[in-house]
Amino acid sequence: MATKRRFKVLFNKEKCKGCEVCITFCPKKILCLDPEVNAKGYHPAGISNQEECIGCQSCATMCPDCCISIFELEEGEA
């Protein structure tokens, strides 16, 4: 039986301006704005359910400031 592929989404929270484009394009609707503000005074993007990420890269592709990186996790990696 094949193992489910898992992904880790990382945000450059200091670079993010909270434009919500990534949130709009996430097919799983698991992205959200962080309640904390960054140094520039914006609520940066974050993820509400890391386990649900399918690694489609839609958020990273659409981000106008290139603030999102997605990595596939190896088996056993957290």
Residue frames relative to the residue before (quaternion, step in Angstrom):
aa qw qx qy qz dx dy dz
M 1.0000 0.0000 0.0000 0.0000 0.00 0.00 0.00
A 0.4292 -0.7140 0.4962 0.2446 3.58 -0.88 0.97
T 0.4258 -0.6826 0.5350 0.2579 3.54 -1.12 0.76
K 0.5222 -0.6219 0.4805 0.3312 3.55 -1.09 0.70
R 0.4161 -0.6879 0.5330 0.2636 3.57 -0.90 0.92
R 0.1410 -0.7941 0.5894 0.0455 3.55 -1.00 0.92
F 0.1671 -0.8027 0.5709 0.0419 3.54 -1.08 0.79
K 0.2389 -0.7323 0.6216 0.1421 3.53 -1.27 0.55
V 0.1710 -0.7753 0.6035 0.0737 3.56 -0.79 1.07
L 0.0731 -0.7948 0.6024 0.0080 3.56 -0.79 1.06
F 0.1819 -0.7852 0.5879 0.0688 3.56 -1.00 0.90
N 0.3191 -0.6731 0.6241 0.2356 3.55 -1.10 0.72
K 0.2156 -0.8461 0.4768 0.1017 3.55 0.20 1.33
E 0.6483 0.5139 -0.3322 0.4530 3.61 1.08 -0.54
K 0.6784 0.4730 -0.2811 0.4868 3.58 1.17 -0.52
C 0.5989 0.6037 -0.3438 0.3983 3.60 1.18 -0.63
K 0.2192 -0.7861 0.5667 0.1138 3.56 -0.98 0.88
G 0.5132 -0.6990 0.3914 0.3078 3.59 1.24 0.34
C 0.2557 0.8130 -0.4913 0.1795 3.59 1.06 0.67
E 0.3711 -0.7803 0.4223 0.2740 3.59 1.33 -0.33
V 0.3565 0.7343 -0.5079 0.2753 3.63 1.19 0.24
C 0.6469 0.5241 -0.3229 0.4501 3.59 0.93 -0.84
I 0.6313 0.5407 -0.3217 0.4534 3.56 1.03 -0.84
T 0.6494 0.5341 -0.3018 0.4493 3.56 0.98 -0.88
F 0.7725 0.3945 -0.1952 0.4577 3.59 0.90 -0.88
C 0.4981 0.6464 -0.4445 0.3696 3.62 1.21 -0.07
P 0.3551 -0.7660 0.4913 0.2139 3.62 -0.52 1.11
K 0.6895 0.4652 -0.2739 0.4828 3.60 1.16 -0.50
K 0.3138 -0.7843 0.4773 0.2419 3.61 1.32 -0.19
I 0.4203 0.7142 -0.4526 0.3292 3.56 0.94 0.97
L 0.5747 0.5589 -0.3944 0.4492 3.60 1.25 0.16
C 0.0113 -0.7897 0.6122 -0.0371 3.55 -1.16 0.67
L 0.5092 -0.6005 0.4956 0.3669 3.55 -1.28 0.07
D 0.4889 -0.6577 0.5028 0.2749 3.52 -1.05 0.88
P 0.4693 -0.6796 0.4722 0.3081 3.64 -0.89 0.77
E 0.6337 0.5053 -0.3249 0.4874 3.61 1.21 -0.47
V 0.3548 -0.7197 0.5494 0.2333 3.58 -1.12 0.58
N 0.4379 -0.6750 0.5223 0.2825 3.57 -1.18 0.55
A 0.7576 -0.3960 0.2635 0.4470 3.60 -1.28 -0.02
K 0.6766 0.4782 -0.2878 0.4803 3.58 1.20 -0.52
G 0.5664 -0.6292 0.3678 0.3848 3.58 1.29 -0.06
Y 0.5546 0.6011 -0.3923 0.4210 3.60 1.27 0.26
H 0.4090 -0.6315 0.5871 0.2987 3.54 -1.28 0.41
P 0.2394 -0.8073 0.5212 0.1393 3.63 -0.28 1.19
A 0.6000 -0.5600 0.4399 0.3646 3.54 -1.30 0.37
G 0.0052 -0.7707 0.6371 -0.0076 3.51 -1.26 0.56
I 0.4250 -0.6877 0.5219 0.2721 3.55 -1.27 -0.10
S 0.3528 -0.7668 0.5044 0.1817 3.56 -0.89 0.96
N 0.8072 0.0786 -0.0250 0.5845 3.60 1.14 -0.57
Q 0.2648 -0.8162 0.4996 0.1188 3.55 0.14 1.35
E 0.6466 0.5584 -0.3176 0.4112 3.61 0.97 -0.85
E 0.6743 0.5120 -0.2914 0.4452 3.61 1.14 -0.53
C 0.4761 0.6804 -0.4429 0.3380 3.62 1.23 -0.21
I 0.2398 -0.7876 0.5577 0.1061 3.57 -0.90 1.01
G 0.4879 -0.7098 0.4028 0.3098 3.59 1.28 0.13
C 0.3054 0.8001 -0.4746 0.2033 3.59 1.16 0.49
Q 0.3509 -0.7762 0.4480 0.2717 3.59 1.28 -0.42
S 0.3440 0.7580 -0.4965 0.2462 3.63 1.22 0.16
C 0.6643 0.5074 -0.3110 0.4524 3.58 0.88 -0.90
A 0.6864 0.4896 -0.2814 0.4582 3.58 0.86 -0.97
T 0.6465 0.5265 -0.3120 0.4556 3.57 1.02 -0.80
M 0.7428 0.4317 -0.2217 0.4613 3.58 0.93 -0.89
C 0.5241 0.6517 -0.4187 0.3540 3.61 1.15 -0.43
P 0.3585 -0.7700 0.4837 0.2112 3.62 -0.54 1.11
D 0.7425 0.3927 -0.2178 0.4970 3.58 1.20 -0.42
C 0.4132 -0.7444 0.4395 0.2862 3.59 1.31 0.25
C 0.2900 0.7953 -0.4750 0.2403 3.56 0.91 0.98
I 0.7113 0.4591 -0.2353 0.4774 3.59 1.25 -0.24
S 0.0430 -0.7625 0.6456 0.0033 3.54 -1.04 0.94
I 0.1211 -0.7844 0.6059 0.0533 3.56 -1.02 0.82
F 0.0745 -0.7993 0.5962 -0.0061 3.53 -0.88 1.04
E 0.3758 -0.6891 0.5627 0.2592 3.55 -1.06 0.73
L 0.3406 -0.7502 0.5360 0.1843 3.55 -0.89 0.97
E 0.4436 -0.6590 0.5433 0.2714 3.52 -1.15 0.72
E 0.6414 -0.5104 0.3891 0.4204 3.55 -1.18 0.38
G 0.7972 0.2553 -0.2168 0.5023 3.56 -0.83 1.02
E 0.5848 0.5767 -0.3693 0.4349 3.60 1.25 -0.27
A 0.3231 -0.7648 0.5281 0.1786 3.59 -0.99 0.80
